[in-house]
C-alpha cells in the first residue's frame, strides 16, 4: 500500500503542477494525386488544481495508513 500511496501522491503533484494537457490530431482535408493537405486540430484537457491536492491527500492517507513505527 505504501508504493500505491507514493504513486498517487506523485500523480496528484503532477496534476497540481501541470493543469493542462494538450494534444493534436491530424486529419486529411484534401487528398489528390500530387497534393495532400492535412489539418492539425488542438485539444486541451484541463484539471483543477484542487483535484491534484485531493489526490495527494488520498495518497497520503494510504501511505500513512500502512505506517508501522517499530
DSSP file (Angstrom, degrees, kcal/mol; ACC not computed):
  #  RESIDUE AA STRUCTURE BP1 BP2  ACC     N-H-->O    O-->H-N    N-H-->O    O-->H-N    TCO  KAPPA ALPHA  PHI   PSI    X-CA   Y-CA   Z-CA
    1    1 A X     >        0   0    0      0, 0.0     4,-2.5     0, 0.0     5,-0.2   0.000 360.0 360.0 360.0 -27.6    0.0    0.0    0.0
    2    2 A X  H  >  +     0   0    0      1,-0.2     4,-2.4     2,-0.2     5,-0.2   0.927 360.0  48.5 -64.0 -42.4    3.0    2.3    0.6
    3    3 A X  H  > S+     0   0    0      1,-0.2     4,-2.3     2,-0.2    -1,-0.2   0.905 111.9  48.6 -64.8 -40.8    4.0    2.1   -3.1
    4    4 A X  H  > S+     0   0    0      2,-0.2     4,-2.4     1,-0.2    -1,-0.2   0.906 110.8  51.8 -64.9 -40.6    0.5    2.8   -4.3
    5    5 A X  H  X S+     0   0    0     -4,-2.5     4,-2.3     2,-0.2    -2,-0.2   0.905 110.2  48.1 -61.6 -42.3    0.3    5.8   -1.9
    6    6 A X  H  X S+     0   0    0     -4,-2.4     4,-2.4     2,-0.2    -2,-0.2   0.904 111.2  50.5 -66.0 -40.9    3.5    7.2   -3.2
    7    7 A X  H  X S+     0   0    0     -4,-2.3     4,-2.3     1,-0.2    -2,-0.2   0.907 111.6  47.9 -62.9 -41.8    2.4    6.8   -6.8
    8    8 A X  H  X S+     0   0    0     -4,-2.4     4,-2.4     2,-0.2    -1,-0.2   0.881 110.5  51.9 -68.1 -37.4   -0.9    8.5   -6.1
    9    9 A X  H  X S+     0   0    0     -4,-2.3     4,-2.3     2,-0.2    -2,-0.2   0.933 111.7  46.5 -62.3 -44.7    0.9   11.4   -4.3
   10   10 A X  H  X S+     0   0    0     -4,-2.4     4,-2.3     2,-0.2    -2,-0.2   0.877 111.7  51.3 -66.2 -37.2    3.2   11.8   -7.3
   11   11 A X  H  X S+     0   0    0     -4,-2.3     4,-2.2     2,-0.2    -1,-0.2   0.914 110.9  48.3 -64.3 -42.5    0.3   11.7   -9.7
   12   12 A X  H  X S+     0   0    0     -4,-2.4     4,-2.2     2,-0.2    -2,-0.2   0.885 110.5  51.5 -64.2 -39.0   -1.5   14.4   -7.6
   13   13 A X  H  X S+     0   0    0     -4,-2.3     4,-2.2     2,-0.2     5,-0.2   0.904 110.1  49.5 -63.7 -41.3    1.6   16.5   -7.6
   14   14 A X  H  X S+     0   0    0     -4,-2.3     4,-2.9     1,-0.2    -2,-0.2   0.897 111.3  48.4 -64.1 -40.6    1.9   16.2  -11.4
   15   15 A X  H  < S+     0   0    0     -4,-2.2    -1,-0.2     1,-0.2    -2,-0.2   0.867 111.1  51.4 -67.3 -35.7   -1.8   17.2  -11.8
   16   16 A X  H  < S+     0   0    0     -4,-2.2     3,-0.2    -5,-0.2    -2,-0.2   0.896 117.9  37.3 -68.1 -39.1   -1.3   20.2   -9.5
   17   17 A X  H  < S+     0   0    0     -4,-2.2     2,-0.9     1,-0.2    -2,-0.2   0.943 122.3  41.4 -77.9 -49.7    1.7   21.4  -11.4
   18   18 A X     <  +     0   0    0     -4,-2.9    -1,-0.2    -5,-0.2     3,-0.0  -0.805  65.3 168.2-103.2  94.4    0.6   20.6  -14.9
   19   19 A X        +     0   0    0     -2,-0.9    28,-3.4    -3,-0.2     2,-0.4   0.605  61.3  52.4 -85.7 -10.9   -3.1   21.6  -15.0
   20   20 A X  E     -A   46   0A   0     26,-0.2     2,-0.5     2,-0.0    26,-0.2  -0.989  58.9-166.4-130.7 132.8   -3.5   21.4  -18.8
   21   21 A X  E     -A   45   0A   0     24,-2.8    24,-3.1    -2,-0.4     2,-0.4  -0.977  13.9-166.6-113.8 125.0   -2.6   18.6  -21.2
   22   22 A X  E     +A   44   0A   0     -2,-0.5     2,-0.3    22,-0.2    22,-0.2  -0.907  11.6 168.0-113.1 138.9   -2.6   19.5  -24.9
   23   23 A X  E     -A   43   0A   0     20,-2.3    20,-2.9    -2,-0.4     2,-0.4  -0.976  21.0-137.6-145.0 159.8   -2.5   17.1  -27.8
   24   24 A X  E     -A   42   0A   0     -2,-0.3     2,-0.4    18,-0.2    18,-0.2  -0.903   7.2-162.6-121.3 144.2   -3.1   17.3  -31.5
   25   25 A X  E     -A   41   0A   0     16,-2.0    16,-3.1    -2,-0.4     2,-0.4  -0.955  14.4-143.8-119.5 146.7   -4.9   15.2  -34.0
   26   26 A X  E     -A   40   0A   0     -2,-0.4     2,-0.4    14,-0.2    14,-0.2  -0.897  14.2-172.7-114.2 142.5   -4.3   15.4  -37.8
   27   27 A X  E     -A   39   0A   0     12,-2.2    12,-2.9    -2,-0.4     2,-0.5  -0.996  26.8-121.7-133.7 134.3   -7.0   15.0  -40.4
   28   28 A X  E     +A   38   0A   0     -2,-0.4    10,-0.3    10,-0.2     3,-0.1  -0.642  31.0 174.7 -75.8 122.5   -6.6   14.8  -44.1
   29   29 A X  E     +     0   0A   0      8,-3.0     2,-0.4    -2,-0.5     9,-0.2   0.884  67.9  15.4 -93.5 -49.8   -8.6   17.6  -45.7
   30   30 A X  E     +A   37   0A   0      7,-1.5     7,-2.9     2,-0.0     2,-0.4  -0.994  63.8 178.7-130.4 130.7   -7.7   17.3  -49.4
   31   31 A X  E     +A   36   0A   0     -2,-0.4     5,-0.2     5,-0.2     2,-0.2  -0.951  15.6 147.2-135.4 115.6   -6.0   14.3  -51.0
   32   32 A X        -     0   0    0      3,-3.0    -2,-0.0    -2,-0.4     0, 0.0  -0.634  62.7 -80.8-129.0-168.9   -5.3   14.1  -54.7
   33   33 A X  S    S+     0   0    0     -2,-0.2     3,-0.1     1,-0.2    -1,-0.0   0.892 124.8  15.0 -66.0 -40.0   -2.5   12.5  -56.7
   34   34 A X  S    S+     0   0    0      1,-0.1     2,-0.4    -3,-0.0    -1,-0.2   0.635 121.7  57.8-110.4 -18.4    0.1   15.3  -56.2
   35   35 A X        +     0   0    0      2,-0.0    -3,-3.0     0, 0.0     2,-0.4  -0.938  49.8 177.7-123.5 135.4   -1.3   17.3  -53.3
   36   36 A X  E     -A   31   0A   0     -2,-0.4     2,-0.5    -5,-0.2    -5,-0.2  -0.971   8.2-169.4-135.5 122.0   -2.2   16.3  -49.8
   37   37 A X  E     -A   30   0A   0     -7,-2.9    -8,-3.0    -2,-0.4    -7,-1.5  -0.945   5.6-173.8-115.3 126.1   -3.4   18.8  -47.2
   38   38 A X  E     -A   28   0A   0     -2,-0.5     2,-0.5   -10,-0.3   -10,-0.2  -0.873  12.5-146.8-117.1 152.6   -3.7   17.9  -43.6
   39   39 A X  E     -A   27   0A   0    -12,-2.9   -12,-2.2    -2,-0.3     2,-0.6  -0.975   6.3-148.6-120.4 128.8   -5.2   19.9  -40.7
   40   40 A X  E     -A   26   0A   0     -2,-0.5     2,-0.5   -14,-0.2   -14,-0.2  -0.854  14.1-165.1 -95.3 124.2   -3.9   19.7  -37.1
   41   41 A X  E     -A   25   0A   0    -16,-3.1   -16,-2.0    -2,-0.6     2,-0.2  -0.940  11.3-140.0-112.8 122.8   -6.6   20.3  -34.6
   42   42 A X  E     -A   24   0A   0     -2,-0.5     2,-0.4   -18,-0.2   -18,-0.2  -0.558  14.7-167.5 -82.9 145.2   -5.5   21.0  -31.0
   43   43 A X  E     -A   23   0A   0    -20,-2.9   -20,-2.3    -2,-0.2     2,-0.4  -0.981   4.4-157.1-126.7 143.1   -7.4   19.6  -28.0
   44   44 A X  E     -A   22   0A   0     -2,-0.4     2,-0.5   -22,-0.2   -22,-0.2  -0.982   5.6-167.9-124.9 129.9   -6.9   20.7  -24.4
   45   45 A X  E     -A   21   0A   0    -24,-3.1   -24,-2.8    -2,-0.4     2,-0.3  -0.969  17.6-164.2-116.4 115.2   -7.7   18.6  -21.3
   46   46 A X  E     -A   20   0A   0     -2,-0.5     2,-0.3   -26,-0.2   -26,-0.2  -0.775   8.6-162.1-108.5 146.5   -7.7   20.7  -18.1
   47   47 A X        -     0   0    0    -28,-3.4     2,-0.4    -2,-0.3    -2,-0.0  -0.887  22.9-120.4-116.8 150.9   -7.5   19.6  -14.5
   48   48 A X    >>  -     0   0    0     -2,-0.3     4,-1.1     1,-0.1     3,-0.9  -0.741  17.9-132.6 -85.0 138.7   -8.4   21.6  -11.5
   49   49 A X  H 3> S+     0   0    0     -2,-0.4     4,-2.1     1,-0.2     5,-0.2   0.788 106.7  65.2 -61.7 -24.2   -5.5   22.1   -9.0
   50   50 A X  H 3> S+     0   0    0      1,-0.2     4,-2.3     2,-0.2    -1,-0.2   0.862  96.9  54.3 -65.5 -34.6   -8.0   21.1   -6.3
   51   51 A X  H <> S+     0   0    0     -3,-0.9     4,-2.1     2,-0.2    -1,-0.2   0.875 107.8  50.1 -67.5 -35.4   -8.3   17.6   -7.8
   52   52 A X  H  X S+     0   0    0     -4,-1.1     4,-2.1     2,-0.2    -2,-0.2   0.899 110.6  48.9 -66.8 -40.2   -4.5   17.3   -7.6
   53   53 A X  H  X S+     0   0    0     -4,-2.1     4,-2.0     2,-0.2    -2,-0.2   0.892 110.6  51.3 -65.9 -39.0   -4.4   18.4   -4.0
   54   54 A X  H  X S+     0   0    0     -4,-2.3     4,-2.3     2,-0.2    -2,-0.2   0.898 109.2  50.5 -64.5 -40.1   -7.2   15.9   -3.2
   55   55 A X  H  X S+     0   0    0     -4,-2.1     4,-2.6     1,-0.2    -2,-0.2   0.897 108.5  51.8 -64.6 -39.4   -5.3   13.1   -4.9
   56   56 A X  H  X S+     0   0    0     -4,-2.1     4,-2.2     1,-0.2    -1,-0.2   0.886 109.6  50.8 -63.7 -36.7   -2.2   14.0   -2.8
   57   57 A X  H  X S+     0   0    0     -4,-2.0     4,-2.2     2,-0.2    -2,-0.2   0.912 110.5  47.9 -65.4 -42.8   -4.4   13.8    0.3
   58   58 A X  H  X S+     0   0    0     -4,-2.3     4,-2.3     2,-0.2    -2,-0.2   0.911 112.6  49.3 -64.7 -42.0   -5.7   10.4   -0.6
   59   59 A X  H  X S+     0   0    0     -4,-2.6     4,-2.4     1,-0.2    -2,-0.2   0.885 109.7  52.0 -63.9 -38.2   -2.2    9.1   -1.4
   60   60 A X  H  X S+     0   0    0     -4,-2.2     4,-2.8     2,-0.2     5,-0.2   0.894 108.7  50.3 -64.5 -40.0   -1.0   10.5    2.0
   61   61 A X  H  X S+     0   0    0     -4,-2.2     4,-1.7     2,-0.2    -2,-0.2   0.920 112.1  47.4 -63.6 -43.6   -3.8    8.7    3.8
   62   62 A X  H  X S+     0   0    0     -4,-2.3     4,-0.9     2,-0.2    -2,-0.2   0.892 114.2  48.1 -64.4 -38.5   -2.9    5.4    2.0
   63   63 A X  H >< S+     0   0    0     -4,-2.4     3,-0.5     1,-0.2    -2,-0.2   0.945 116.0  41.0 -67.3 -48.5    0.8    5.9    2.8
   64   64 A X  H >< S+     0   0    0     -4,-2.8     3,-0.9     1,-0.2    -1,-0.2   0.712 104.0  67.9 -76.5 -19.3    0.3    6.7    6.5
   65   65 A X  H 3< S+     0   0    0     -4,-1.7    -1,-0.2     1,-0.2    -2,-0.2   0.847 105.3  42.2 -66.7 -32.6   -2.3    4.0    7.0
   66   66 A X  T << S+     0   0    0     -4,-0.9     2,-0.3    -3,-0.5    -1,-0.2   0.333  86.2 124.3 -95.7   7.0    0.3    1.4    6.4
   67   67 A X    <   -     0   0    0     -3,-0.9     2,-0.4    -4,-0.1    -3,-0.0  -0.529  35.3-179.3 -72.2 127.3    3.0    3.1    8.5
   68   68 A X        -     0   0    0     -2,-0.3     2,-1.9     0, 0.0    -3,-0.0  -0.881  12.9-160.5-131.2  98.9    4.3    0.9   11.3
   69   69 A X              0   0    0     -2,-0.4    -2,-0.1     1,-0.2     0, 0.0  -0.459 360.0 360.0 -84.3  72.2    7.0    2.5   13.5
   70   70 A X              0   0    0     -2,-1.9    -1,-0.2     0, 0.0     0, 0.0   0.405 360.0 360.0-113.8 360.0    8.6   -0.5   15.1
